[in-house]
Amino acid sequence: MLVGYARSSTVEQKAGLIAQHDALSTVGCERTFSEQVSSVGKREQLEAAISFARDGDTFVITRLDRLARSTQDLLSIVERLDRKGVALRILDFAGSAIDTTKAVDKLLITVFGAFAEFERNLMLERQREGIAKAKAEGKYRGRAPTARSKTDQIRAFAKEGLTKGNIAERLGISERSVFRVLAMAR
């Protein structure tokens, strides 16, 4: 059985998720698990898909970055699938499909996973350097505080008796931010 997994990081990436579903359907995935969650978040559907897969199945993803957050994470997932007798197939891996049933493909997945993680770390390092430089030049202020700019509205809604959850929903902020603003007011 072909078991598909699709993931996008945010709700705004809906088109990407739809494209993944289309690709997984085209290759014949009988069951597809999908979610919209950051790779660093709890990926419940990934866990469900791995649990669902059985010996002889093939776990199918469209691209490597849809599956793992680091080389270690990738290797852990591949090992878990191997222990269950499940192959991993990546539909778009540098322009062609590969799977872990072939030794050379397994090596390529590991090497490319390491390069992807290295590239990501370099990008984050350059970003940190750029932010430090901008701060030193007085050009960087950081992200504008959303919740604190809505302090008056939060307090007004709280006085009206709205729950913290309702306030957060109305203002498009997190409940934690509502708690924080109301705690500062005390």
N, C-alpha and C positions, 0 to 999 in steps of 0.2 A: 504494500500500500504506500502511496505517496502522501506524506503528511506535510502540509505547507505551514510556514510561519511568516507573517508580515508584520512590520512595525514601522510606525512613524513617531517622531519625537513629540510633535505637537498637533493640535487640532487643525492648525493652519495648513498642515501638510497633507490634507485629505486627498488631493489629487495623486500624490505619491503612494498613498496607501491603496487607492483604487487601482493604480497601475500595477502594484505588486500583486493584488488579488487577481487581476487579469492575467498576468504572467504565470502565476501559480495554477490558475484554472486551465490555461492553455496547455501546460505540460501534463495535465491530468491529475492534479492533487485531488484526492477524494475527500480530504478533510483539511480545512485551513483554519489556523488559529491566528487572530490578529489583535493588535492593541495599539493605542496611541499613548506612549509613555517614553520618557527619556531613557536612554540606555543605562543611566545610573540609577534610575528608579526601580521599584519592585516590578519585575516583569512576570506577572502572574500567568499570562497566556503562554509565554515561553515555557514556563514550568509545566503548565497543563499539556502543552504539545509534546514535550519530552516524555512526560509520564504516559501519554496516550500511545506513543510510538512503541511498536513491538518488534521482536526479532524478525529480520528480513525486510522491514520497512525502510523507506528512504525519507529522510528529513530534508525538505526542500526550502531554500531561501532564495531571494532574488539577488542579493548582494551581501558581501561579507559584513559591511558596516551595519546591516539590519539585525545582525545576530549578536555580536560580541562588543564589549566596551574596551577590551585590552587583549593582548596576546595571551595572558594568563587565563582570562575569562574564556577566550576562544578554545584554548587547549583543554580547559576543564569541561566545556560543553562537548567537544569532540570525544573526549575520554568517556564521558557519561553515555553518549550515544554508542560508542564502540562497545562498552560493557553490556549494553542491551542488544547488541547485534544490529544496530541501526546505522545505515550509511548517511553521510551528509552530502547533499548536492547543492552547489551554488550555481545558479543559472547564468549570472553575468559576472564572470571572474576574468577581468582584463580582456573582455571580448568573447570569451567562450565559456562553456559550462564545464565544471570539474566536480569530481566526487571523491570521497574518502575510501572508495573500494580499491583505488589504484594507489600504490605507494608513492609514486611521483606527485600525484595530485595532493596527497596528504602532506607531503613536504612543502609543496607550493603554498598551501593554505597557511601552514605555520610561518613560513618566511614572509609571505605577504601580510599576515597578521602582525608580525613584528615590525615591518616597514610602516604599516598604517598607524600603529601605536607611536612609533618614532616620529612620524610626520605630525601627528596630533600634538605630541609633547613639544616639538619645535615651534609649532604655531602658538601654543599657549605661552611658551617662553618669550617669543617675540611680542606677544600681546602684553605680557607683564612688563617687559622692557619699555614698550611704547607708553604704557600707563605711567610708569615711574618717571619717564622723561617729561611727559605732559604735566604731571604733578609738579615736578621740579621747576617747570616753566610757568606754573600757575594757570595752565590751560585746561586742566582736568578737574572736574567737579564731581564726577561719579553720577550714578543714576539718580534722577530726581525722586525724592521720597514720596511715593504715591499716597500712602495712608496718612502721613502727617499733614499733607496738604488738605486732607478731608476731615481734619480734627473737629471743626465746628459741626459738620454734618453728622459725624459719628456721635458726638455728644448729644446733639438734638434728637437723633433717632433713639439713643439710649434713654433719654428723658421721656420720650413718648412710650417707652416700654417695649420696644422691639428687642428681640433676642439678638445676641451677637452674630449668630448665623444669618439671620435675616438682614442685619445691617451689612454684613460682608457681601451678601448676595446682591443687595440693592446698589452698593457702591463699587462692585467689581474688584474687591480686595479680599485678602484671606482673613479668616476668623482670628488667626494669630495676630494680625495687624490691628484688628479691632480691640483685642485684649490689651495689646501693647499701648495703644493710644489712650484707652480708658484707664489703664494703670498709671500712666504718666499724669493724668488729670487729677488723680487722688492726692 
